[in-house]
Amino acid sequence: MPNNNSDNHSSNNSNPIIVIGHLTMQGAKLNDWLIAENEQYIDINLFNNRNIKYVVLGHLHKPQVLQQKNPCIFYTGSLQR
C-alpha cells in the first residue's frame, strides 16, 4: 500500500522548497561592521539541497544576501532600522 502521508519528503521529489527561519546563519553580519561570531549559528551548507530554492531569514536586522543562488539565502532586515 503506498504511503500518501504529505509529511513524507523523498529526495526524488522535485517540488521547490522555500525555507523560512528566524536564526543566525554562518557568515551573516549583525550590522555593517560586526559579523555574528559570538552567537550560535547554522552552517550555510545545511541548505545545500537541489530542491531548496530560497531561504528567507529573520532575526538579524540588517538586510543582506548571503548567497545569490542554489539556493538564494537572504535576510529581509527590519523596516525600523
C-alpha positions as CSV (number, residue, x, y, z in Angstrom):
1,M,0.0,0.0,0.0
2,P,1.5,3.4,-1.0
3,N,2.3,5.9,1.7
4,N,0.2,9.0,1.0
5,N,1.4,10.9,4.0
6,S,2.0,14.5,3.0
7,D,4.9,14.7,5.5
8,N,6.9,12.2,3.5
9,H,9.6,14.2,1.7
10,S,11.5,12.0,-0.7
11,S,14.8,13.1,-2.2
12,N,13.2,12.3,-5.6
13,N,10.6,14.9,-5.0
14,S,11.1,17.8,-7.5
15,N,8.8,20.3,-5.8
16,P,10.6,23.5,-5.0
17,I,11.2,24.2,-1.3
18,I,11.2,27.7,0.4
19,V,12.7,27.7,3.9
20,I,11.7,30.5,6.3
21,G,13.6,30.8,9.6
22,H,14.4,33.1,12.5
23,L,18.0,32.3,13.2
24,T,21.6,33.3,12.8
25,M,23.4,31.9,9.7
26,Q,27.1,31.4,9.4
27,G,28.7,34.5,7.8
28,A,25.8,36.8,8.5
29,K,26.5,40.4,9.6
30,L,24.8,41.9,12.7
31,N,25.5,45.3,11.2
32,D,27.9,46.9,8.7
33,W,31.0,46.1,10.8
34,L,30.3,43.1,13.1
35,I,29.9,39.5,11.9
36,A,27.7,37.3,14.1
37,E,30.5,35.2,15.6
38,N,29.5,35.2,19.3
39,E,26.1,33.6,18.6
40,Q,25.4,30.0,17.8
41,Y,24.8,29.8,14.1
42,I,23.5,27.5,11.4
43,D,26.1,26.2,8.9
44,I,25.1,27.6,5.5
45,N,25.8,24.2,3.9
46,L,22.8,22.8,5.7
47,F,20.7,24.2,2.8
48,N,22.6,22.6,0.0
49,N,19.7,20.7,-1.5
50,R,18.8,20.9,-5.1
51,N,15.1,21.3,-4.2
52,I,15.6,24.3,-1.9
53,K,15.2,27.4,-4.0
54,Y,15.0,30.2,-1.3
55,V,16.0,30.6,2.3
56,V,14.3,33.6,3.8
57,L,15.6,34.6,7.2
58,G,14.8,36.9,10.1
59,H,16.5,37.6,13.5
60,L,19.3,39.9,12.3
61,H,18.0,43.4,11.4
62,K,20.5,44.1,8.6
63,P,19.1,43.2,5.2
64,Q,21.7,41.1,3.4
65,V,22.2,38.4,0.8
66,L,24.4,35.5,1.9
67,Q,24.2,33.5,-1.2
68,Q,22.8,34.6,-4.7
69,K,21.6,31.2,-5.9
70,N,21.4,27.4,-5.4
71,P,19.7,28.3,-3.1
72,C,19.3,32.1,-2.7
73,I,19.8,32.8,1.1
74,F,18.9,36.2,2.5
75,Y,17.8,38.2,5.5
76,T,14.9,40.5,4.9
77,G,16.0,43.0,7.5
78,S,13.9,45.3,9.7
79,L,11.7,48.1,8.5
80,Q,12.5,50.0,11.6
81,R,16.3,50.1,11.2
